């Protein structure tokens, strides 16, 4: 069933929401999946569908251009993350329609299984013959629901390691208050015995395989403390009795933030110099063991309670502005990111 409603110019406040997935292509299309108002909304946006609203088209294309620029994202200036800006713009434009679809009693999420299977609607903003921008809503196809649920196939070499397997229904989400129907994106989760874990979903076979293989290699070599990287503890199954998984459970590192969100200018220079040295030392150890970090950037570094850095995310790939495409998943890419991270850390107020 498909329904439509006009998308009025709204100054209503957008409530808190969680970004589940975001993707965009080489053209003018983007897809955003968020949790908001007690539902999961999968929003598909295209500049071709916005042509009747010149202001909306201009704003959307400007945000896409900024996202595609490849410039390093520096939170020292107050511009904000380009991806987050675009996600907020899409969510804000659809806010009146999402609010109208709000259920009085949102689904309570208690486990990872609940998080994977919320009530879901597809939204498509587009022009209508009356010249007003409308949002069309429809029920998702079984294929889309399957795509929105993390699931990858484990390689045979990983299966042989005998990593403990846990069903998502046995992984508990934090519940802060009785009204907390929508906990934040599941990062810190708990086993039934109350042990904290960091949950990382698995969306692509090659990335999940690379990360698990790297983490196992680090543990085999006894390097998880030398370079301060979390240990792999369990995997979360996607389908009982199969080798498909929905993610991994890592040692939870108590931390105050990722390095990318630290107020660098107001951090003592001595601390920043220590951090720059720590990143360099850890990358040196990785390379000496024949391991490439991959998607090296401040957002993939944690600052713990003792002001020490931890490297996370060994799934590979690269991020515009930190590693060039041609250096993806290479020693050269790690070194390029190291140089840019050092510049990020050692910037001065006069700059």
C-alpha positions in Angstrom: 0.0 0.0 0.0 1.3 3.5 -0.9 0.1 6.7 0.7 1.1 10.3 0.2 1.0 13.6 2.1 2.1 17.1 1.4 5.5 18.0 2.8 4.9 21.5 4.3 7.5 24.0 5.2 8.0 23.1 8.9 9.8 24.7 11.8 8.8 21.9 14.1 11.7 20.5 16.1 13.0 17.2 14.8 13.2 14.7 17.8 16.3 12.7 18.5 16.9 9.9 15.9 19.4 7.2 15.2 21.1 6.8 11.8 21.0 3.1 10.9 22.3 3.3 7.4 23.3 5.9 4.9 24.5 5.6 1.3 24.8 7.7 -1.8 26.0 7.0 -5.3 27.8 8.8 -8.1 24.6 10.6 -9.2 22.2 12.6 -7.1 20.5 9.7 -5.2 20.9 9.0 -1.5 19.3 6.6 0.9 18.9 7.2 4.6 17.6 4.7 7.2 16.8 6.1 10.6 14.9 5.2 13.8 12.6 7.9 14.8 9.1 8.3 16.4 9.1 4.6 17.3 9.6 3.3 13.7 12.3 2.6 11.2 12.1 4.9 8.1 14.0 4.1 4.9 14.1 7.4 3.0 15.1 7.5 -0.7 16.0 10.9 -2.1 16.8 12.0 -5.7 17.4 15.5 -7.1 15.2 14.5 -10.0 12.3 14.1 -7.6 12.8 17.6 -6.1 12.9 19.7 -9.3 9.6 21.4 -8.5 11.1 22.9 -5.4 14.1 24.9 -6.5 15.2 25.7 -2.9 15.1 22.1 -1.9 17.0 21.0 -5.0 19.7 23.6 -4.4 20.1 22.7 -0.7 20.2 19.0 -1.4 22.8 19.3 -4.3 24.9 21.7 -2.2 25.1 19.2 0.7 25.9 16.3 -1.7 28.7 18.4 -3.3 30.1 19.0 0.2 30.0 15.3 1.0 31.7 14.5 -2.3 34.4 17.1 -2.0 36.9 14.7 -0.3 38.2 17.4 2.0 39.4 16.2 5.4 36.6 16.7 8.0 38.1 18.9 10.7 35.8 19.4 13.7 38.1 22.2 14.9 36.2 24.5 12.6 32.5 24.6 13.4 31.2 23.3 10.1 30.1 19.9 11.2 30.2 16.5 9.5 28.9 16.7 5.9 27.3 13.3 6.1 25.5 14.2 9.4 24.4 17.5 7.8 22.8 15.8 4.8 21.2 13.1 7.0 19.7 15.8 9.2 18.4 17.8 6.2 16.7 14.7 4.8 15.2 13.8 8.2 14.0 17.4 8.8 12.3 17.6 5.4 10.4 14.4 6.2 9.7 15.2 9.8 6.0 16.2 9.5 5.2 13.0 7.6 7.1 10.8 10.1 5.4 12.5 13.0 2.0 11.8 11.4 2.8 8.1 11.2 3.9 7.9 14.9 2.3 5.1 16.9 1.0 5.9 20.3 2.8 3.0 21.8 6.3 2.5 20.2 7.9 -0.9 20.1 10.1 -1.4 23.1 13.6 -2.6 22.2 15.2 -4.9 24.7 17.5 -7.1 22.6 19.5 -6.9 19.4 16.8 -9.0 17.8 14.3 -6.2 18.5 16.7 -3.7 17.0 17.1 -5.7 13.8 13.3 -6.0 13.3 11.4 -2.8 14.1 8.3 -1.6 12.4 9.5 -0.2 9.0 8.2 2.2 6.4 9.6 3.4 3.1 9.4 7.2 2.4 10.0 8.9 -1.0 9.9 12.7 -1.2 8.9 13.8 -4.7 7.1 16.4 -6.7 3.3 16.2 -7.3 1.3 17.7 -10.2 0.1 20.5 -7.8 3.7 21.7 -7.5 4.0 20.8 -3.8 6.6 18.5 -2.5 4.9 15.3 -1.2 6.2 12.3 0.7 5.0 9.0 -0.5 5.0 6.1 2.1 4.9 2.4 1.4 5.5 -0.9 3.1 9.0 -2.3 2.5 9.6 -5.4 0.4 10.9 -8.5 2.0 14.1 -8.0 0.1 14.6 -4.5 1.6 13.9 -5.8 5.1 16.5 -8.5 4.5 19.0 -5.9 3.2 18.5 -3.7 6.3 19.3 -6.5 8.6 23.1 -7.1 9.1 24.1 -10.5 7.7 27.3 -11.8 6.2 28.7 -15.3 5.4 31.7 -16.4 7.5 34.6 -17.8 5.6 35.6 -21.4 6.3 38.9 -20.4 7.9 37.1 -18.3 10.5 34.5 -21.0 11.3 37.4 -23.4 12.2 38.5 -21.1 15.0 35.4 -22.0 17.0 34.6 -18.5 18.1 31.6 -18.6 20.6 28.3 -17.8 18.9 25.4 -15.9 20.5 21.9 -15.4 19.1 20.8 -11.7 18.9 17.9 -12.5 21.2 20.4 -13.2 24.0 22.2 -9.8 23.7 20.6 -7.1 25.8 20.4 -3.4 25.0 20.9 -0.8 27.8 17.6 0.5 29.2 18.1 3.8 31.0 14.5 4.6 31.9 11.0 3.1 31.8 10.3 5.4 28.8 13.5 4.5 26.9 11.8 2.7 24.0 14.7 3.6 21.6 18.1 3.1 23.1 21.0 4.6 21.1 22.5 2.6 18.3 23.6 -0.6 19.9 27.3 -0.2 20.7 27.6 -1.0 24.4 25.5 -4.1 24.9 25.3 -6.8 27.5 25.4 -10.6 27.7 22.8 -12.3 29.8 25.4 -12.6 32.5 25.7 -8.8 32.5 29.1 -8.6 30.8 29.6 -5.4 28.7 30.5 -5.8 25.1 30.9 -3.6 22.0 28.7 -4.7 19.2 29.8 -4.1 15.6 27.3 -5.0 12.9 28.4 -6.9 9.8 27.1 -5.6 6.5 29.7 -6.6 3.9 31.4 -10.1 3.7 34.8 -8.8 2.8 34.9 -6.2 5.6 33.7 -8.5 8.3 36.1 -11.2 7.2 39.0 -8.8 7.1 38.2 -7.5 10.6 37.8 -10.9 12.2 41.0 -12.3 10.6 42.9 -9.2 11.7 41.6 -9.4 15.3 42.4 -13.1 15.5 45.9 -12.4 14.1 46.5 -9.7 16.7 45.4 -12.0 19.5 47.5 -14.9 18.2 50.6 -12.7 18.2 49.8 -11.2 21.6 49.6 -7.7 20.2 46.2 -6.6 21.5 47.7 -4.8 24.5 50.8 -3.6 22.8 48.8 -1.6 20.3 45.7 -1.3 22.5 43.1 -2.9 20.3 39.9 -4.6 21.6 39.8 -8.4 21.7 37.2 -10.4 19.7 35.1 -12.3 22.2 32.0 -13.7 20.4 30.1 -13.5 17.2 26.3 -12.8 16.8 24.5 -15.3 14.6 22.2 -14.1 11.9 20.5 -17.4 11.2 20.4 -20.4 13.6 22.4 -23.4 12.3 24.1 -21.4 9.6 27.5 -19.7 9.2 25.9 -16.3 8.6 26.5 -13.7 11.3 25.0 -10.3 12.0 28.0 -8.9 13.8 30.8 -9.3 16.3 31.1 -8.7 20.0 34.3 -7.1 21.2 35.9 -6.2 24.5 34.3 -3.0 25.6 36.8 -0.2 26.1 35.7 2.4 28.6 36.3 5.7 26.8 35.3 9.3 26.9 35.0 9.7 23.1 36.6 9.0 19.7 39.6 11.2 18.9 37.7 12.8 16.1 35.2 14.3 18.6 37.8 15.5 21.1 38.2 19.3 21.5 41.8 19.3 20.2 42.4 23.1 20.6 41.6 22.9 24.3 43.6 19.8 24.9 47.1 20.3 26.4 49.8 20.2 23.7 51.7 17.6 25.8 48.7 15.3 25.7 48.3 15.8 21.9 52.0 15.0 21.4 51.6 11.9 23.4 48.7 10.8 21.3 50.6 11.5 18.0 53.4 9.3 19.3 51.0 6.6 20.4 49.4 6.4 17.0 52.8 6.3 15.3 54.0 3.5 17.6 50.9 1.4 17.1 51.0 1.7 13.4 54.7 0.8 13.4 53.9 -2.4 15.4 51.1 -3.3 13.1 53.3 -3.0 10.0 56.1 -4.9 11.6 53.6 -7.8 12.0 52.5 -7.5 8.4 49.2 -6.0 9.3 47.6 -2.9 7.6 45.1 -0.9 9.7 43.0 0.2 6.7 40.4 2.9 7.4 42.8 5.0 9.5 41.3 8.3 10.8 40.6 10.0 14.1 37.0 8.6 14.3 38.6 5.1 14.5 40.7 5.9 17.5 39.3 5.9 21.1 40.5 8.0 24.0 40.2 6.0 27.2 39.8 7.1 30.8 43.6 7.3 31.2 44.0 9.5 28.2 45.5 6.7 26.1 44.5 5.8 22.5 43.0 2.6 21.2 42.8 1.6 17.5 39.5 0.2 16.4 37.9 -0.8 13.1 40.0 -3.2 11.0 37.3 -3.8 8.4 39.3 -1.9 5.7 38.2 0.7 3.2 39.2 4.3 3.3 37.8 7.7 4.2 38.0 10.8 1.9 40.4 13.3 3.3 42.4 10.9 5.4 43.5 8.3 2.8 43.5 8.6 -1.0 41.6 6.0 -3.0 44.8 4.7 -4.6 46.3 4.0 -1.2 43.3 2.1 0.2 44.2 -0.7 2.6 48.0 -0.3 2.1 51.0 0.6 4.2 51.2 3.8 2.2 47.5 4.6 3.1 48.2 4.1 6.8 51.3 6.4 6.6 49.3 9.0 4.7 46.6 8.9 7.4 49.3 9.0 10.2 50.7 12.3 8.7 47.2 13.8 8.5 46.3 12.7 12.0 49.5 14.3 13.3 48.5 17.5 11.6 45.0 17.3 13.1 46.4 16.8 16.6 49.2 19.4 16.5 47.2 22.2 15.0 47.6 25.5 16.9 45.0 28.2 17.6 46.9 30.7 15.4 46.2 28.3 12.4 
